[in-house]
Amino acid sequence: MYPGQTIINLTNDVNATDVTYDSRDGDLFVAGFAANWTVRSPANGHVIANFLNDSGVITSLLADPGTGNVFAGVEWINPGSIMYVNGSTYRVSVPTNLGPSAAVNVVEAQDSRTGELLYSGLSGLDNFSPCPPVVAAYLVSDTTYQNVTMRWLPGGEIQGAAYDPYTNNFYVSTGVCENNLTVVNAANLSVVATLPNIPSGPVVFDPVNREIYVAGIGSSFYSGVVNVLNVTGTSDNVVAQIPVGMVPDAACFDPLNQFLYVVSPGDNEVSVVNTVTNRAIGSIAIPRATGITYDSASGALFVTNNSLVKIIPNYPRFDLTFAESGLPQGGNWTVSVGNHTYAAASGFSIVVPEFNGNFVNGTYIDHTYSYSIKDSAGWIPDPSSGTVNLTGNPVTVAVQFLSPYGSLQGNVSPANASIRLNNQSLLVSPSGNFSAIDLTAGVYTVTAQAPGYAEDSFRISITSHNQTLLQIRLSRVPVPVVARDTGLDSEGYLPLVGVVGIGAAVAVAAIGVYWWRVRRKPPPIDSGPIPNR
């Protein structure tokens, strides 16, 4: 037996065969042999209302969380009738609207989108056939109680069904002879697909992990198995087969601890399956169990075995903590443990309470949990995956995120230099420091310039989550020396052209003086008469 749960026998006198929990009104509805049908308190099992059904045997129960009504499948003397109880007033109504093939009808599942209920039916003749070729399926309105759609489904008597709100399909276990799982469109009951070689039995949808669980007889009559189908992709694939108790007859899912509970009357037990790891972790001894339901308010389980048994799970958990470092502010990251994913932001740890492995024959075994870590922005987690063992103590896994980018850090002299990286100017501090971050891996060109210094340009490689360091020293440009012009040649003499030029200038000047003073004659004297004064 798996440790930690509390088992309470609420009553021993109800001859209970099936049970369902009305989450809207908080009551238990318990069906007994033949005409017995009672409403009971989940706290102590006390009777709230008692009904006597003198028209047939109740075959199944299903509570509608939308209306609070509880619907029953019945085996009637008058074919075609169904029965429901108002969850608030406990008033019984018996509308007759199914066809004659519903002499024996079973309420199988509900479309949570429309509220319509899936019923299956067998005629009196078909009821004696171990493998009828087809079976009637009905959609019944949960508010008008009228038959909306009726179709014949292949594969024989329906053993169980579940609704997937993501695909709007019913998954129907059809027949003990064919061992098929039929996928049916919930809108019109048309067959979408037939999945073969899946033992028939109760069907449960896991809304947390989006998986379908089908419990049935295993490789022999003395073994039980749960087939796990992942329904998140384009096809429905069996991803695991989990051994459970003999002859599975009913099942329910506990979203609080993500456990699947499978009633196995052949082994007088309720098998416990951890849906995070898809492994059976133990069993709870309940003799002659036939029905099971989950109380979403308290987290308790209720099992019928002629009496009514309450199970309060209290399995010890230990914190599996993933502590993050390195992500920039606002970065998001996820951790997947088993087939469930948990999300957090940077600077926050992800804490996953997990159970202490599997409990088999009084001993904890197989404490290993696999995990994987991802970041949507491309940062690289270290480690990115691995396994961790829980052995009765909390465990912390340190996760460091490495940048998917590279960076550049450098210094230039002189400090007034300008730096360009692939023609993008970088800011240079008064001390000559410069940097560039979030650079994708690749080859870059760095160019440095400063007045009075020779330009320097070269190529560098940037690699992911690494820093490249640069030290740049520019060289001064030499100033050319210009000699003063003295008119002398390299040996201190005037050049020949200069001598000739000077001599010519002197000669011209001398000729001018001679001409002015020697050759120039005074103007002639006028010899005419002297005018009277």
MIVOLUM-117565 format. One record per residue (C-alpha): residue in one letter; x, y, z. Coordinates in steps of 0.001 Angstrom, whole numbers, padded with zeros to 6 digits, always signed. Each point is the difference from the previous one (the first is absolute). Layout:
REM residues N
AXYZ;...
//
This chain:
REM residues 533
M+000000+000000+000000;Y+001202+003475-000825;P+000582+001929+003233;G-001489+003292+001036;Q-003727-000323-000711;T-002806-000166+002542;I-002811-002511-000649;I-003423+000535+001580;N-002941-002394-000329;L-002914+002437-000148;T-002773-002591-000013;N-000506-003720-000373;D-003680-000183-000899;V-000494+001626-003384;N+000886-002885-002344;A+001776+002662-002095;T+001016-000782-003583;D+000883+003432-001435;V+000631+003543+001247;T+000416+003491-001466;Y+000739+003417+001515;D-002141+003048-000777;S+002576+002810+000024;R-002640+002722-000325;D-002031-000997+003077;G+002698-001903+001902;D-001893-003294+000387;L+000722-003649-000623;F-002464-002017-002064;V+000210-003715+000733;A-001694-002709-002059;G-000779-003327+001599;F-001327-003343-001147;A-003329+000135-001823;A-002130+002893+001266;N+002292+001745+002500;W+001269+003514-000705;T+001120+002368+002735;V+001504+003463+000419;R+002643+000054+002723;S+002315+002460+001743;P+003664-000271-001053;A+001033+000911+003559;N-001547-002952+001820;G-002129-001971-002457;H-003294+000949+001635;V-003106-000294-002167;I-001378+003307-001365;A-002639-001487-002297;N-001170-003509-000845;F-001697-001148-003195;L-001765-003179-000993;N+000243-000783-003681;D-002616-002655-000740;S+000419+000059-003777;G+003401-001602-000477;V+003627-000357+001057;I+002395+002937+000057;T+003027-000827-002148;S+002081+003188+000282;L+000142+003553+001375;L+001387+003288-001315;A-000216+003439+001647;D-000330+003064-002271;P+002142+002797+001522;G-001817+002595-002105;T-003578-000655+001129;G+000590-001965+003195;N-002258-002763-001294;V+001042-003628+000313;F-000765-002318-002920;A-000395-003755+000246;G+000229-002868-002390;V-002743-002534+000653;E-001273-003385-001020;W-003683+000628-000466;I-003091-002102-000527;N-001153+002902-002182;P+002735+000367-002689;G+001412+003381-000935;S-000351+001841+003290;I+002749+001787+001859;M-000002+001369+003516;Y+001486+003062+001668;V-000172+001726+003389;N+000051+003752+000627;G+003115+000520+002122;S-001612+002802+002027;T-003532-001264+000594;Y+000765-003737-000307;R-003068-000372-002180;V+000033-003005-002322;S-001047+000357-003644;V-000460-002778-002539;P-000201+001330-003558;T-000419-002569-002767;N+001831+000980-003137;L+002532-002655-000978;G-000729-002628-002614;P-001008-003608+000611;S+003653-001032-000151;A+000494+001635+003386;A-001737-002657+002063;V+003293-000084+001877;N+001712+003390-000091;V+003186+001282+001614;V+000986+003649+000460;E+003615+000044-001182;A+001416+003550-000235;Q-000910+003671-000441;D+000969+002620-002566;S+001110+002846+002286;R-000336+002471-002880;T-003712-000577-000695;G-001044-001922+003120;E-001347-002868-002103;L+000332-003468+001468;L+001135-003122-001812;Y-002180-003030+000685;S+000487-003493-001334;G-002828-002476-000409;L-000614-003702-000543;S-003291-001569-000963;G-001267-002928+001961;L+001145-002316-002767;D+003451+001551-000273;N+000390-000264+003755;F+000303-003783-000312;S+002671+000178-002692;P+003602+000025+001265;C+001202+001810-003124;P-002743+002068-001665;P+001193+001408-003357;V-001206+003537+000729;V-001266+001966+002946;A-002259+003051+000169;A+001480+003316+001129;Y-002130+003009+000973;L+000638+003658+000688;V-002452+001262+002623;S-000475+003684+000865;D+000767+000823+003631;T-002714+002698+000069;T-002859-001241-002214;Y+000748-003700+000680;Q-000765-000822-003619;N+001873-002316-002275;V+002097+002242-002272;T+001830-002569-002143;M+000003-003762-000303;R+002538-002111-001907;W+001045-003622-000151;L+003646-000457+000927;P+001949-003085-001101;G+001822-002247+002404;G-002575-001266+002451;E-000917+000968+003530;I+001565+003225+001264;Q+002164-000509+003059;G+000869+003632+000740;A+000440+003454-001544;A+001638+003358+000702;Y-000224+003454-001577;D+003004+002038-001176;P-000931+003717-000050;Y+003070+000890-002075;T-000970-002163-002960;N-003773-000109+000638;N+000122-003780-000281;F-001319-002866+002074;Y+002400-002887+000528;V-002214-003078+000181;S+001151-003468+001064;T-002083-002277-002217;G-000421-003627+000838;V+001733-002779+001852;C+000406-001954-003241;E+001567+002601-002297;N+002151+001884+002530;N-000252+003242-001963;L-000002+003613+001123;T-002334+001955-002276;V+000519+003748-000366;V-003384+001661-000548;N-000779+003616-000900;A-002057+001378+002883;A-002048+002240-002292;N-001649-002749-002051;L+001404-003341+001277;S+001764-000664-003302;V+003011-002308+000240;V+003286+001893-000287;A+002381-002933+000479;T+000188-003520+001330;L+003029-000897+002100;P+000478-003783+000122;N+001494-002322+002616;I-000920+002079+003031;P-001658-002174+002683;S-003487+001258+000777;G-000989+001430+003351;P-000494+003306+001841;V+001361+003102-001773;V+001306+003138+001769;F+001208+003326-001410;D+002893+001694+001806;P-000432+003777-000539;V+003364+000822+001582;N+002190-002092-002290;R-002533-000308-002852;E+000060-003760-000089;I-002657-002690-000290;Y+000170-002992+002352;V-001725-003251-000923;A-000007-002766+002632;G-000610-003565-001135;I+001032-003624+000258;G+003673-000558-000737;S+001765-002851-001764;S-002046-002458+002035;F-003230+000092+001972;Y+002045+000110+003200;S+001729+003267-000860;G-001119+003570-000481;V+001532+002781-002063;V-000520+003732-000562;N+000755+001227-003525;V+001089+003645-000105;L-000743+001995-003160;N+001480+003419-000661;V-002606+002078-001837;T+001918+003276-000418;G+001312-000699-003510;T-001499-000892-003341;S-000330-003672+000891;D-000941-001921+003115;N+002996-002059+001052;V+000270-002486+002837;V+002914+001406+001986;A-000044-002394+002973;Q-001535-003195+001345;I-000305-000176+003767;P-000663-003272+001881;V-002869+000261+002501;G-002267-002360+001918;M-002029-002785-001579;V-003239+000750-001927;P-000151+003830+000166;D-003601+001118+000417;A+000009+003760+000746;A+002455+002903+000169;C+000255+003682+000919;F+002631+002735-000152;D+001165+002173+002906;P+001324+003284-001470;L+001382+001088+003382;N+002714-002637+000162;Q-000339-001075-003665;F-000756-003582+000975;L-002202-002429-001908;Y-001943-002417+002199;V-001099-003280-001619;V-002491-002299+001699;S+001133-003606-000415;P-002547-002333+001643;G+001890-003039-001244;D+002799+000862+002435;N-002215+001681+002623;E+001938+003239-000349;V+000156+003475-001441;S+003149+000462-002066;V+001783+003379+000266;V+001740+001408-003112;N+002204+003108-000016;T-000935+001683-003292;V+003074+002256+000086;T+002256-003024-000435;N-002662-002411-001334;R+000959-002642+002548;A-002031-002006+002477;I+001173+000994+003455;G-002045-002369+002146;S-003514-001053+000952;I-002663+000479+002670;A-001746-003135+001271;I-003770+000353-000549;P-001834-003371-000240;R-002625-000394-002756;A+000283+003612-001175;T-002284+000909-002932;G-000205+003785-000312;I+002100+003059+000823;T-000343+003818-000120;Y+002102+003035+000911;D-001170+002787+002324;S+001450+003186-001519;A-000781+002023+003133;S+001876-002089+002564;G+002274-002123-002203;A-001451-003183+001471;L-000886-003134-001944;F-003169-002047+000474;V-000150-003691-000916;T-002997-002318-000063;N+000473-003642+001017;N-003527-000809+001223;S+000813+002592+002639;L+001342+003536-000460;V+003682+000602+000708;K+001691+003397+000269;I+003706+000314-000819;I+001894+003133+001072;P+003324+000129-001882;N+002891+001373+002000;Y+003036-001187-001853;P+003276+001590+001091;R+001579+002337-002536;F+003443+001528-000117;D+000928+003232-001735;L+002001-000394-003193;T+001335+003552-000450;F+001611+001392-003153;A+001933+003175+000928;E+000738+002314-002955;S+002863+002436-000550;G+001300+001924-003005;L-003226+000937-001793;P-000567+003695-000709;Q-002880+001690+001739;G-003318-001010-001519;G+001293-003186-001603;N-002305-003015+000218;W+000987-003644+000403;T-001644-003371+000508;V+000743-003324+001641;S-001632-003226-001169;V-000142-002806+002552;G-001352-003192-001471;N-002686+001158-002430;H-001032+003154+001875;T+001497+003469-000601;Y+000405+002777+002578;A+000810+003644-000887;A+001663+002907+001836;A+001661+003360-000643;S+003653+000906+000526;G+001111+000273+003587;F-002617-002482+001182;S+000440-003626+000863;I-002359-002715-001191;V-001120-002300+002802;V-001563-003321-000932;P-001365-002062+002919;E+000617-003612-000935;F-000671-003321+001626;N+002709-002125+001496;G+000293-002428-002875;N-002110-003142-000334;F-001152-002011+002970;V+000076-003724-000699;N-000389-002781+002563;G+000552+002348+002897;T+003148+001620-001427;Y+000671+003148-001969;I+001701-000775-003307;D+000870+001906-003159;H+000326+003532+001320;T+001208+001340-003360;Y-001692+002943-001724;S+001090+001199-003442;Y-000052+003715-000799;S+000757+002358-002868;I+000471+003782+000044;K-000717+002514-002769;D+000031+003751-000607;S-002042+001528-002788;A+002455+002870-000643;G+002888-002282-000916;W+002032+000141+003195;I+001847-003245+000608;P-000822-001811+003274;D+002679-001942+001786;P-001032-002719+000648;S-002655-000254-002680;S-001261-003425+001114;G+000754-002766+002423;T-001401-002178+002746;V-000381+000544+003715;N-000644-002406+002849;L-002438+000675+002818;T+000772-002122+003023;G-002124+001608+002690;N+001677+003432-000123;P-000421+003171-002057;V+002431+000426-002895;T+001209+003194-001723;V+001352+000110-003550;A+002023+003141-000845;V-000654+001207-003553;Q+002297+002599-001587;F-001087+001629-003245;L+002743+000927-002470;S-000564+002829-002456;P-000570-001007-003610;Y+001941+003141-000988;G+003615+001105+000208;S+001408+003324+001188;L+002931+002355-000600;Q+001953+001825+002698;G+002985+002227-000777;N+002195+003021+000658;V+001538+002436-002459;S+002884+002482+000272;P-000281+002895-000483;A-003275+000269+001890;N-001431+002537-002469;A+000028-002598-002776;S-003191-001061-001767;I-000894-003713-000339;R-002243-001536-002657;L-001260-003580-000029;N-001240-000909-003489;N-000631+003720-000629;Q-001892+000388+003271;S+001557+002535+002358;L+000687-001157+003545;L+000018+002270+003025;V+003518+000571+001366;S+000380+001072+003632;P+002437+002743+001144;S+002414-002733+001016;G-000196-001684-003437;N-002274-002920+000872;F-002609-001232-002483;S-002338-003021-000223;A-002710-001695-002054;I-002413-002678+001281;D-002559-002405-001501;L+002094-000637-003084;T-000925-002968-002118;A+002829-002369-000736;G+002051+000960-003050;V+002887+002101-001381;Y-000004+003767+000588;T+002213+002893-001203;V+001365+002403+002629;T+001290+003436-001099;A+001788+002488+002306;Q+000798+003655-000918;A+001402+003015+001851;P+001371+003395-001138;G+003747-000165-000521;Y+000015-003796+000073;A+000039-002641-002708;E-003321-001791-000540;D-000084-003680+001096;S-002520-002496-001425;F-000149-003768+000569;R-002453-002950+000243;I-001053-001896+003136;S-002109-003142+000670;I-002923+000076+002461;T-001186-003324+001452;S-003188-000782+001944;H-000023+000575+003777;N+003646+001165-000102;Q+001619+003409+000484;T+002680+001251-002414;L+002621+002365+001481;L+001843+002669-002034;Q+002911+002353+000803;I+000578+002586-002751;R+003028+002372-000119;L+000011+002414-002922;S+003345+001282-001458;R+000719+003714-000465;V+000396+001379-003516;P+003566+001702-000318;V-000030+003808-000810;P+002214+000798-003134;V+003028+002459+000600;V+000119+002937-002576;A+003551+001770-000446;R+000205+003928-000050;D+000779+001399-003509;T+003406+001907+000164;G+000593+000064-003687;L+003172-002089+000327;D+000483-003344-001551;S+000945-003061+001926;E+003632+001129+000116;G-000786+003523+001117;Y+000217+001681-003481;L-002695+001760-001874;P-001282-002048-002846;L+001167+000998-003507;V-003460+001152-000997;G-000086+002228+003039;V+003409+001560-000884;V-001014+000661-003558;G-003241+001495+001149;I+001689+002342+002467;G+002632+001053-002520;A-002630+000809-002606;A-001895+002087+002480;V+003127+001989+000894;A+000834+000609-003679;V-003450+001278-000809;A+000137+002358+002955;A+003408+001391-001079;I-001198+000571-003558;G-002956+001880+001324;V+002137+002324+002093;Y+002383+000604-002893;W-002867+000775-002293;W-001612+002376+002435;R+003097+001882+000999;V+002356-000255-003030;R-001936-000611-003154;R-003086+002007+000822;K+000309+003470-001649;P-001672+003172+001356;P-002834+001416-002138;P+001022+002692-002619;I-000139+003772+000933;D-002736+002030-001827;S+001754+002896-001957;G-003174+001952-000871;P-000712+003639+001035;I-000424+000875+003593;P-003520+001044+000701;N-000756+003407+001518;R-000363-000300+003875;
//
